[in-house]
């Protein structure tokens, strides 16, 4: 990973931390919902999931992730496009939550 790619990856992660799961009140990075951030030529590709396949906030989260990544594209001149994909595999598990996260809404079920 080049220094530039590392810089952009950190910016993407920081920006994705502004995307809050409205049911849990925690950002999607600390919840472990962001599975992958890739760079191909001038494109960012992000894969993320939801806490459950039937999550009622799926569309909202998709829009918020797209908005966050689009803002990075507009700020970084070497990037020209992005792709955001919601995936359901692998299944998200409570153990994916970053240790020490404080919940501002309803916490998830206890760790398995």
N, C-alpha and C positions, 0 to 999 in steps of 0.2 A: 504494500500500500504506500503510495507516495505521500509526501507531506501535504500536498494539496488535497488529495483524496481524504486523508485523515482529518484535515481541517473541515472539509465539507461534511464528512460523516458526523463530526461533533456538532456542527450547526444543525444538521437534520435531526439528530437526537434531541438537541435542546428545543428545537421547534416542535417536535412531536410530543415533548413533555408539556406543551401547552394544550394538547388535546386531552380533555378530561372525560372519563367515563362518567356520564351523568348519574348513573345508578349507584356507583361506588364512591364517586367524588375523588378519584385518584387518576393520575395521568396514565396513558396507555403504555408508556415505556416502563414505568415502575410496576405496572400490573403484569408485565411480561407478555403483552399482546402484540408487540412488534417482533416479528420473526426474522425479518431479513431486510437489509438496506444494501442495494447493489448499485454499482456505477458501470455503465457501458458507454464508452465514447462520451457523448454529451448528454447522457440520460441517467436519471435517478429512477430506480425501481424499488418500491417498498411493498413488503408483504406483511400483513397484520391479520389478526383474528379478533373474535369477540369471546366473551366469557362463556357463552352458550350459542349453539347453532341457531336457535330461535330468538336471539336477542332482539328485543323491540327497538333498540337504538342502533341497529346495523347501518341503516341508511345515513343516519346522523353522523355516526363515527366515520363512515366512508367519506362523506362530504368534508368533515373537519380534517381528516388526514390529507385529502386532496388539496384543500386550501393551504394547509401548512407547507406541504411540499411545493406547491405552486409559488408560494412566497420565496422559498429558497431559489427556485429557478429564476425568478425575477431579479434576485439580488446577485447571483453568481453568473457572470457573463460567459464562462466556459460551459455552462449547462444550457440546454435548449429544450429539453422535454422531460416528461416524467410518466411513470406508470404506477398506479396504486392498486394492489390486488388484495381483496379480502379472501383469506383461505380458511378452511375448517380443519385441515390436517397439518400437523398433528393436533390432536385435541388439546385445548388449553386446560391446564390444571392449576389448582390453588398454589401448588409448590412453585410455580413460575413467578409469583409475586416477589419482588425485591424485599429482602428481610428489612424489618423496621418501618415499613410503610404505615403511615397513619391514615385511617379512613375517616372521611368527613361525612359519609353517608352510611348506608347499611353495609357492614363488613361481609365478606364472602364466608362460606362455610369453613369450618376448621380444616387445617391441613390434614391430609389423608393418613 
